[in-house]
Structures are given as C-alpha cells and as structure tokens.
Amino acid sequence: MEKTETRKLAEEYMLLGGTRQVMIDDNKTFVRQYDHEPVEAERFWQERIATLDKERIADVEFFLPSVNSDVEP
C-alpha cells in the first residue's frame, strides 16, 4: 500500500524528533505538544506542514502519535 503525502510528512516530522501528539474526538483533531522539540522538527513543521490548507494539516495530524494511545511511538 502506497503512503499518502500527508502520512509521509507526518513520518518525516517524527523522524526529526517532533513531539506533537494528536487527540481525536468526534472526528476533530486537537494537537498537543507537551515537550520541547528539536529545532529541525519545529522548522519542518512551520515550513512544510503549517503552510498547508486546513484540511491537509488535519490529514497530517491524523498520522501523529495519539495522546490516548497506550503504545509508545
């Protein structure tokens, strides 16, 4: 199965040490950031993800680790 562009963005962000996590409730996503993240991950988020339209940002957020997950990323 081929990965979507938004999934690839989320995975690349996480590989850079990104710390944002998603909480999904009633099909709405809420992003939380509890820890400081590396400069590279923050720059990647600002340049490659934050510039997308709202729908595509939500798609990227869907692939972030879940706040509610019992499994460590």
KENU-403431 format. One record per residue: residue in one letter; x, y, z of N, C-alpha, C, O, CB in turn. Coordinates in steps of 0.001 Angstrom, whole numbers, plus 524288, in hexadecimal, padded with zeros to 5 digits. Glycine has a CB too. Layout:
+------+-------+-------+-------+-------+-------+-------+-------+-------+-------+-------+-------+-------+-------+-------+-------+
: type :  n_c1 :  n_c2 :  n_c3 : ca_c1 : ca_c2 : ca_c3 :  c_c1 :  c_c2 :  c_c3 :  o_c1 :  o_c2 :  o_c3 : cb_c1 : cb_c2 : cb_c3 :
+------+-------+-------+-------+-------+-------+-------+-------+-------+-------+-------+-------+-------+-------+-------+-------+
:    a :     X :     Y :     Z :     X :     Y :     Z :     X :     Y :     Z :     X :     Y :     Z :     X :     Y :     Z :
...
+------+-------+-------+-------+-------+-------+-------+-------+-------+-------+-------+-------+-------+-------+-------+-------+
REM end
This chain:
+------+-------+-------+-------+-------+-------+-------+-------+-------+-------+-------+-------+-------+-------+-------+-------+
: type :  n_c1 :  n_c2 :  n_c3 : ca_c1 : ca_c2 : ca_c3 :  c_c1 :  c_c2 :  c_c3 :  o_c1 :  o_c2 :  o_c3 : cb_c1 : cb_c2 : cb_c3 :
+------+-------+-------+-------+-------+-------+-------+-------+-------+-------+-------+-------+-------+-------+-------+-------+
:    m : 80346 : 7FB67 : 80000 : 80000 : 80000 : 80000 : 80375 : 804DA : 80000 : 80714 : 8054C : 80322 : 7FC45 : 7FFFD : 804BE :
:    e : 80256 : 80862 : 7FC8D : 8056A : 80D21 : 7FC05 : 803DA : 8111E : 8002A : 7FF3B : 811D8 : 80147 : 804C3 : 80F73 : 7F68B :
:    k : 807B8 : 813A8 : 80265 : 806B1 : 81795 : 80664 : 80501 : 81CAF : 803DE : 806D9 : 81E21 : 7FFAB : 80B8A : 81873 : 809D0 :
:    t : 8016F : 81F62 : 8068B : 7FFB5 : 82473 : 804A0 : 803DF : 8288E : 805C8 : 8074C : 827BD : 8090D : 7FA6D : 82600 : 8071D :
:    e : 80389 : 82CE9 : 8031B : 80735 : 83135 : 803FD : 806DB : 8332C : 8099E : 80AD7 : 8345F : 80C08 : 80621 : 835B7 : 80024 :
:    t : 80218 : 8337E : 80BB3 : 80187 : 83575 : 81107 : 803CD : 831A8 : 81507 : 805ED : 83354 : 81901 : 7FBCA : 8367C : 8123C :
:    r : 80361 : 82CAE : 81408 : 805C9 : 828DE : 8178F : 80BB4 : 82948 : 8175E : 80E4B : 828FF : 81B69 : 8040F : 8234C : 81628 :
:    k : 80DD7 : 829F2 : 812B9 : 8137A : 82A90 : 81228 : 8155D : 82F67 : 8151C : 81975 : 82F40 : 817A0 : 814FA : 82AF1 : 80C57 :
:    l : 8126B : 833AB : 814D3 : 813D3 : 8386C : 817A9 : 813DF : 83773 : 81D8C : 81783 : 8390B : 82042 : 81002 : 83CDD : 81653 :
:    a : 80FDD : 834DB : 81F7E : 80F8B : 833B4 : 82518 : 8141A : 8303D : 826C5 : 8166E : 83124 : 82AE1 : 80A49 : 8310A : 8266C :
:    e : 81560 : 82C59 : 823B1 : 819A9 : 828CB : 82500 : 81EE9 : 82B99 : 824E7 : 82232 : 82ABB : 8284E : 819BF : 8242B : 82139 :
:    e : 81FB7 : 82EF3 : 82105 : 824A0 : 831DC : 820C1 : 8251E : 8358E : 82570 : 82956 : 83617 : 827B0 : 824F6 : 834F8 : 81B94 :
:    y : 820DA : 83811 : 826E1 : 820C8 : 83B71 : 82B7C : 82253 : 8385E : 83059 : 82582 : 83A34 : 83372 : 81B5A : 83DE9 : 82C38 :
:    m : 8201D : 833BE : 8310D : 8214B : 8308B : 8359F : 82704 : 82EB4 : 83587 : 82985 : 82E76 : 839A0 : 81D92 : 82BCE : 835DD :
:    l : 82913 : 82D6C : 830F7 : 82E89 : 82BCB : 8308B : 8324B : 83028 : 83222 : 836A4 : 82F20 : 833EA : 82FB6 : 82A0C : 82AFA :
:    l : 83094 : 83504 : 83178 : 833B7 : 83983 : 83308 : 83350 : 83A8F : 838E6 : 835C1 : 83E30 : 83AE8 : 83206 : 83E58 : 82FFC :
:    g : 83041 : 83766 : 83B9D : 82FBD : 837F7 : 8414A : 82B02 : 83B0D : 842F4 : 82AB3 : 83CC2 : 84770 : 83478 : 83A7F : 84373 :
:    g : 82744 : 83BCF : 83F66 : 82282 : 83EB7 : 840A3 : 81F9F : 83C67 : 84543 : 81F62 : 837A4 : 845DE : 81EEF : 83EDE : 83BF2 :
:    t : 81D71 : 83FC0 : 84882 : 81AF0 : 83DFA : 84D58 : 8150C : 83EDF : 84D79 : 81282 : 83D90 : 85157 : 81D61 : 840AF : 851E9 :
:    r : 812DC : 8410F : 8495A : 80D3A : 841FE : 84961 : 80A4B : 83CC9 : 84967 : 80BFF : 838F5 : 8470C : 80B96 : 84555 : 84499 :
:    q : 805DA : 83CC0 : 84C20 : 80270 : 8382D : 84C49 : 7FCF0 : 839ED : 84AFE : 7FB8E : 83E79 : 84BBE : 802A1 : 8356C : 851B9 :
:    v : 7F9D3 : 83654 : 8490E : 7F481 : 83798 : 84785 : 7F096 : 8351A : 84B3E : 7F169 : 830D1 : 84D43 : 7F377 : 835CE : 841EA :
:    m : 7EC5B : 837E1 : 84C14 : 7E7DD : 835CC : 84EEB : 7E34B : 8364B : 84B23 : 7E226 : 83A8F : 8493B : 7E6D2 : 838D3 : 85454 :
:    i : 7E0B6 : 831F7 : 84A0F : 7DC5A : 831FB : 84663 : 7D75A : 830FE : 84974 : 7D6DB : 82D14 : 84C35 : 7DD1C : 82DCB : 841FD :
:    d : 7D3AE : 83497 : 848EF : 7CEBB : 8342E : 84BB5 : 7CA64 : 835F6 : 84808 : 7CA7C : 83A5B : 84615 : 7CEC7 : 8377D : 850DB :
:    d : 7C6A4 : 83295 : 8471C : 7C24F : 833CC : 84392 : 7C43E : 835B0 : 83E3C : 7C240 : 8397D : 83C12 : 7BEC5 : 837F0 : 84603 :
:    n : 7C82F : 832ED : 83C2C : 7CA70 : 8340F : 83708 : 7CD07 : 83967 : 836B2 : 7CDF2 : 83B5D : 83268 : 7C646 : 833B0 : 832F0 :
:    k : 7CE37 : 83BC2 : 83B20 : 7D123 : 840A9 : 83B3D : 7D675 : 83F82 : 83DA5 : 7D6DF : 83C87 : 84165 : 7CE24 : 84507 : 83E64 :
:    t : 7DA81 : 841E5 : 83B74 : 7DFBF : 84101 : 83D81 : 7E187 : 845B5 : 840AA : 7E08F : 84A35 : 83F44 : 7E39D : 83FE2 : 8390B :
:    f : 7E423 : 8448A : 844EB : 7E66E : 84881 : 84849 : 7EC18 : 846F0 : 84920 : 7ED2C : 84289 : 84ABA : 7E362 : 8490C : 84DA1 :
:    v : 7EFB3 : 84A77 : 84811 : 7F536 : 8493A : 8489C : 7F744 : 84B68 : 84DBB : 7F641 : 84FE8 : 84F1A : 7F85B : 84B63 : 843FA :
:    r : 7FA22 : 8482F : 85081 : 7FC8B : 849AC : 85573 : 8026E : 84918 : 854EE : 8045C : 8459B : 8523D : 7FA6B : 8464B : 85A0F :
:    q : 80535 : 84C87 : 85782 : 80AE2 : 84C29 : 85795 : 80C9C : 84CF2 : 85D36 : 80C84 : 8514F : 85F3C : 80D7D : 85045 : 853D2 :
:    y : 80E2C : 848BB : 85FB3 : 80F9B : 848DB : 86536 : 81578 : 8499B : 86608 : 81720 : 84B92 : 86A18 : 80DDA : 843E0 : 867D8 :
:    d : 81891 : 84810 : 86239 : 81E3D : 84844 : 862C1 : 8208F : 84BF0 : 85EB7 : 81E60 : 84CC4 : 85A83 : 8209F : 842CC : 86235 :
:    h : 8250F : 84E1D : 8601E : 8280C : 8513F : 85C64 : 829DE : 84DA3 : 85806 : 82B18 : 84915 : 858F6 : 82CD0 : 8540B : 85F19 :
:    e : 82A08 : 84FAD : 85348 : 82BD0 : 84C62 : 84EF8 : 830A6 : 84EBA : 84C69 : 831AC : 85364 : 84CF8 : 82772 : 84BAD : 84AE8 :
:    p : 83398 : 84B8C : 849A2 : 83846 : 84D74 : 846FE : 836FD : 851CC : 84319 : 832B9 : 851FC : 840E3 : 83B07 : 848F5 : 84433 :
:    v : 83AB7 : 85534 : 84258 : 83A14 : 85999 : 83EBA : 838A2 : 857A3 : 83949 : 83561 : 85A00 : 836A5 : 83F21 : 85CE4 : 83E7B :
:    e : 83AFF : 85362 : 8379C : 839F7 : 8514E : 83259 : 8343D : 84FB4 : 831BB : 831DC : 850AA : 82DA9 : 83D8A : 84C97 : 8313A :
:    a : 8320E : 84D45 : 835C2 : 82C96 : 84B99 : 83588 : 828F9 : 85055 : 83573 : 82535 : 85070 : 83276 : 82B40 : 84808 : 83A36 :
:    e : 82A11 : 85439 : 838AB : 826DD : 858F8 : 838BD : 82718 : 85BC5 : 83378 : 82317 : 85D7D : 8316E : 828AF : 85CAB : 83D20 :
:    r : 82BC1 : 85C35 : 8314E : 82C5D : 85EC3 : 82C35 : 82959 : 85BBB : 82808 : 826AA : 85E17 : 824D1 : 8323D : 85F2D : 82AB2 :
:    f : 829C3 : 85693 : 8280E : 826FC : 85354 : 82448 : 82112 : 8543F : 824BD : 81E62 : 854E2 : 820CE : 8284F : 84D79 : 82521 :
:    w : 81F16 : 8544D : 82997 : 81978 : 85525 : 82A6D : 817CC : 85A6B : 82830 : 813EA : 85AC4 : 82560 : 8181F : 854DB : 83053 :
:    q : 81AC0 : 85E83 : 82975 : 81959 : 863C5 : 827BC : 819B5 : 86478 : 821D1 : 81676 : 86723 : 81F7C : 81CD1 : 867B6 : 82A64 :
:    e : 81D9C : 8621A : 81F6A : 81E7B : 862D8 : 819D3 : 81B6D : 85F0F : 8165F : 819C7 : 86083 : 81218 : 8242A : 86250 : 818AB :
:    r : 81AA6 : 85A3C : 81829 : 81857 : 85647 : 814C6 : 812C8 : 854C2 : 81629 : 80FEB : 852D0 : 812D2 : 81B9F : 85191 : 814DD :
:    i : 8112F : 8559C : 81B0C : 80BFC : 853E9 : 81CB3 : 80865 : 8588B : 81DD3 : 803FA : 858B4 : 81BF1 : 80C66 : 85073 : 82187 :
:    a : 80A44 : 85C45 : 820DE : 806FD : 860C3 : 8224F : 8054D : 86400 : 81D9E : 8018C : 866FB : 81DFF : 809E1 : 86438 : 8261E :
:    t : 807F7 : 8637D : 81940 : 806A7 : 86676 : 81492 : 8026E : 863DD : 8113A : 80091 : 8662B : 80D71 : 80B7C : 86742 : 81156 :
:    l : 800F2 : 85F1B : 812A0 : 7FCE3 : 85C45 : 80FB5 : 7F77B : 85E82 : 81103 : 7F6DD : 86159 : 814D8 : 7FD16 : 8564F : 810FD :
:    d : 7F394 : 85D34 : 80DCA : 7EE45 : 85ECF : 80F16 : 7EC4F : 85B9D : 813BF : 7EE7F : 85784 : 814FE : 7EA95 : 85E23 : 80A4D :
:    k : 7E83C : 85D7D : 81644 : 7E64D : 85B27 : 81B24 : 7E514 : 85555 : 81AAA : 7E633 : 8524E : 81E3A : 7E177 : 85E00 : 81CEA :
:    e : 7E2D3 : 853CE : 81656 : 7E165 : 84E4E : 81593 : 7E63A : 84ACF : 81550 : 7E64C : 8468C : 8178B : 7DE27 : 84DAE : 81091 :
:    r : 7EA38 : 84C9F : 8129C : 7EF00 : 84973 : 8122B : 7F204 : 84967 : 81747 : 7F47E : 8457B : 8188D : 7F281 : 84B83 : 80DC3 :
:    i : 7F1E0 : 84DAF : 81A3F : 7F458 : 84DAB : 81F6A : 7F1AB : 8499C : 822D7 : 7F445 : 846A3 : 82595 : 7F412 : 8532E : 821FF :
:    a : 7EC82 : 8497B : 822B1 : 7E99B : 84596 : 825C2 : 7EB16 : 8400F : 8241D : 7EB5F : 83C8E : 82766 : 7E3AB : 84666 : 82523 :
:    d : 7EC08 : 83F3F : 81F12 : 7EDAF : 83A18 : 81D2D : 7F303 : 838A4 : 81F73 : 7F3D1 : 8342E : 82110 : 7EDE6 : 83A05 : 81723 :
:    v : 7F6A2 : 83C58 : 81F96 : 7FBC4 : 83B59 : 821E5 : 7FB1E : 83A21 : 827B0 : 7FD67 : 83661 : 829A5 : 7FF78 : 84019 : 8211A :
:    e : 7F80C : 83D3E : 82A69 : 7F73F : 83C85 : 83001 : 7F51E : 83716 : 83142 : 7F672 : 834DA : 8354D : 7F38C : 840AD : 83215 :
:    f : 7F1DE : 834FA : 82DDE : 7EFA0 : 82FCA : 82EA5 : 7F3DB : 82B9E : 82F3C : 7F310 : 827BB : 831F4 : 7EC09 : 82E69 : 82A1A :
:    f : 7F856 : 82C67 : 82CB4 : 7FC8C : 8288C : 82CD0 : 80079 : 82963 : 83137 : 80438 : 82669 : 831B0 : 7FF5D : 82899 : 827B6 :
:    l : 7FFAE : 82D5C : 8346C : 80316 : 82E28 : 838F1 : 801BA : 82A27 : 83D27 : 7FD72 : 827F7 : 83D17 : 8028E : 833D5 : 83B1A :
:    p : 80548 : 8292E : 840C7 : 80410 : 825A4 : 84518 : 7FF66 : 827B8 : 8482E : 7FEC0 : 82C72 : 848C6 : 808DC : 824F2 : 848B7 :
:    s : 7FC38 : 82432 : 84A1C : 7F787 : 825AD : 84CEC : 7F89C : 82698 : 852BB : 7FB7B : 8239F : 85530 : 7F361 : 82181 : 84C43 :
:    v : 7F652 : 82AB0 : 854E1 : 7F6AB : 82BC8 : 85A75 : 7F448 : 82747 : 85D86 : 7F624 : 825FF : 861C5 : 7F3E8 : 830FC : 85BD0 :
:    n : 7F03F : 824E4 : 85B75 : 7ED56 : 820D0 : 85E25 : 7EFA7 : 81B66 : 85D7D : 7EDD8 : 817AE : 85FF2 : 7E7DC : 820C8 : 85C42 :
:    s : 7F391 : 81AE7 : 85A44 : 7F5C4 : 815C4 : 85922 : 7F8E0 : 813A7 : 85DBA : 7FB9B : 81690 : 86069 : 7F936 : 81607 : 85450 :
:    d : 7F86F : 80E8C : 85E9D : 7FB7E : 80BE9 : 862A5 : 800D1 : 80A50 : 8608E : 8043E : 808B4 : 86385 : 7F891 : 8071F : 864B4 :
:    v : 80180 : 80AC4 : 85B65 : 80649 : 80919 : 858E1 : 809E3 : 80DC4 : 85833 : 8083B : 811DE : 85652 : 80523 : 8067D : 85398 :
:    e : 80ECC : 80D29 : 859B6 : 812A2 : 8114F : 8590E : 813F3 : 811CB : 85349 : 81452 : 80DD5 : 85096 : 8179E : 8103B : 85C57 :
:    p : 814AF : 816A3 : 85149 : 8160B : 81759 : 84BB7 : 81B65 : 81545 : 84A76 : 81D1C : 81592 : 845FA : 815C7 : 81D12 : 84A38 :
+------+-------+-------+-------+-------+-------+-------+-------+-------+-------+-------+-------+-------+-------+-------+-------+
REM end
